[in-house]
Amino acid sequence: MALLIYGLDNDEVGSAAGWRQAASELLPEREVRIFPEAGDVAEIDYLAFMHPDFDAIPALPKLKAMFSRSAGVESFIGHPKLPAVPLGKIEPAGGDPMMTEYVLMHVLRLHREMPTYQAAQAREAWLRQPILRPEQRRIGFLGFGLMAKAPALVLRSLGFPVAAWVRNPRPQAEVPIFHGTGQLDAFLRQTDILVCLLPLTRETEGILGARTFGLLPRGAMLVNLGRGRHVVEAELIAALDSGQLAHAALDALYPEPLPPGNPLWRHPKVTVMPHVARRPTIRQLMTEIAANIRSLEAGGGLLQEVDRRLGY
């Protein structure tokens, strides 16, 4: 039987040869095929992809499961030709160390007022800001999945008060959890640096807008690592211009690439990053694919199955 790879043999992830080499070591019992070389589609029982075009992918009659490299599935979850088989994310069980370091980098950079010092340097100004201790800076995570949990716990170990907001309650979470629409306002009012790692759904699109910004303490800061459409751009700029927000670090934007002339490029209180939080290697991805396949073949389930009804 065979694993079909779609859209993952590129400069961002790696070559077809790299996929075959990793498979020979980690999944030797299964042939790897690289789209569009699908061969006999009746032999393909697993599909791994990024940015899939289900109008181009042929029908796979023996498909057992699919694996998505993308953090979000909103771009294809409603496609009429999406196969009716389990869909899982290719994520390491303990979170991605690259995401952890990236979250820490942005949070610590904002906590220690680095954008302010960079602006002062450009003016040749010897500016000395008051220094807040970690226990004086409250960190709030919108979303508390695998990508958020690891950096949240590291920040807590450094002395930051850390809390999170999620859709449903989690009685045994490692940090204080706010849940549901009824507790969102209270969560925001006690958050000085807001880190968004939410999936994009109908409920979360535009969540980073005027109402959310207005509930944060004045001078709060934002790190958006979720999706670009979480942010209402005009309302973000207004919050920055008014001083309600002190800075925004944006790794996910809409559209991408951010077009020339967009006001976010040159806004003095915005850090624009070209969606580079993490780039798993082929070996990391193949390790997770192999673990999922072995779980399924042993009668278990996907390690991180997507709930199609919820969209994440």
Residue, then its C-alpha position, 0 to 999 in steps of 0.5 A: m500500500a502507499l502514502l501519497i504526498y501532495g504539496l509538501d515537496n517544495d522549498e519550504v518543506g523539502s524535496a521528493a527525494g527527502w520524503r522518500q529517504a525519510a519514509s525508507e527509515l521511518l515507514p519502510e513498509r509503505e511506498v511513498r508517492i509524490f503527486p502528481e505521480a499517483g500510480d494505481v490510486a487503489e493502492i493509496d491508503y493514506l494522504a498527506f498534504m498542504h494546501p490541497d486542491f481536491d479538484a486535482i487530487p484523484a478519487l482514492p477508493k481505498l483511502k483510510a485517513m488524511f494528514s494536514r501539514s497546515a495549522g488551519v483547515e478552514s481553506f478546504i474543510g468544506h470542499p465538496k470533494l473532501p474524502a469522508v475519512p478521518l483527518g488529522k493534523i501532523e503535529p508533535a504531541g508535546g508542541d513544536p519547539m520552534m513555535t515555543e521559541y517564537v512565542l517566547m521571543h515575541v512575548l519577551r521582546l514586548h515585555r522588555e519594551m524592545p520596540t520602544y528602544q529600537a525607536a529611541q535608537a533611530r532617534e539617537a535618544w538615550l531612553r531608559q524605560p521602567i522595567l517591569r518584573p515578570e510577575q507584573r506582566r500578565i500573559g493571556f493565550l487565546g486558545f490553549g492547544l498543543m502549540a500554546k501549552a508549551p510556551a505558556l508553561v515556559l512563561r509561567s516558569l519564568g514568573f509570568p502570570v499566565a492564563a488562557w481562554v478556550r471554547n470549552p472548560r478544562p478542569q485540569a489545565e496547567v494554567p487558569i482557564f477561562h472558557g466560553t463567551g461568558q468568560l471572555d471579557a474577564f479574561l481580556r481585562q486581566t491580560d497585558i500581552l495577548v497571544c492568539l493561537l486560535p483556529l479560524t472559524r466563523e466564531t473566531e473570525g474578526i475576534l481581534g477587533a475594537r471590542t476585544f482591544g477595548l477590554l484589554p488594559r490600556g497599553a496592552m500588547l498583541v501577538n497574533l500567531g493564529r490566522g490573518r482574518h482574526v484581525v480587523e485591520a482598521e480597528l487594530i490600527a485605531a487601537l494602536d493610534s489611540g494608545q489603547l494598544a502599545h504594540a502588535a506583533l503579527d506573524a499571520l496576516y490577511p492577505e498573504p503576502l501583505p501587499p505593498g502600501n498596506p499601512l501595517w508595513r510602516h506603522p511604528k507600533v507594528t511588527v510584521m513577520p512573513h508567517v515564519a513561526r515554524r517550519p517542521t522538517i520532513r523527518q519531523l513530519m514523517t515521524e508524526i505520519a508514521a505514528n498516526i498510521r501505526s496507531l490506526e493500523a493497530g486499531g486506534g485512532l488519529l493522534q490529533e483528529v480534526d473535528r469537521r463540525l467545529g473546523y479544527 
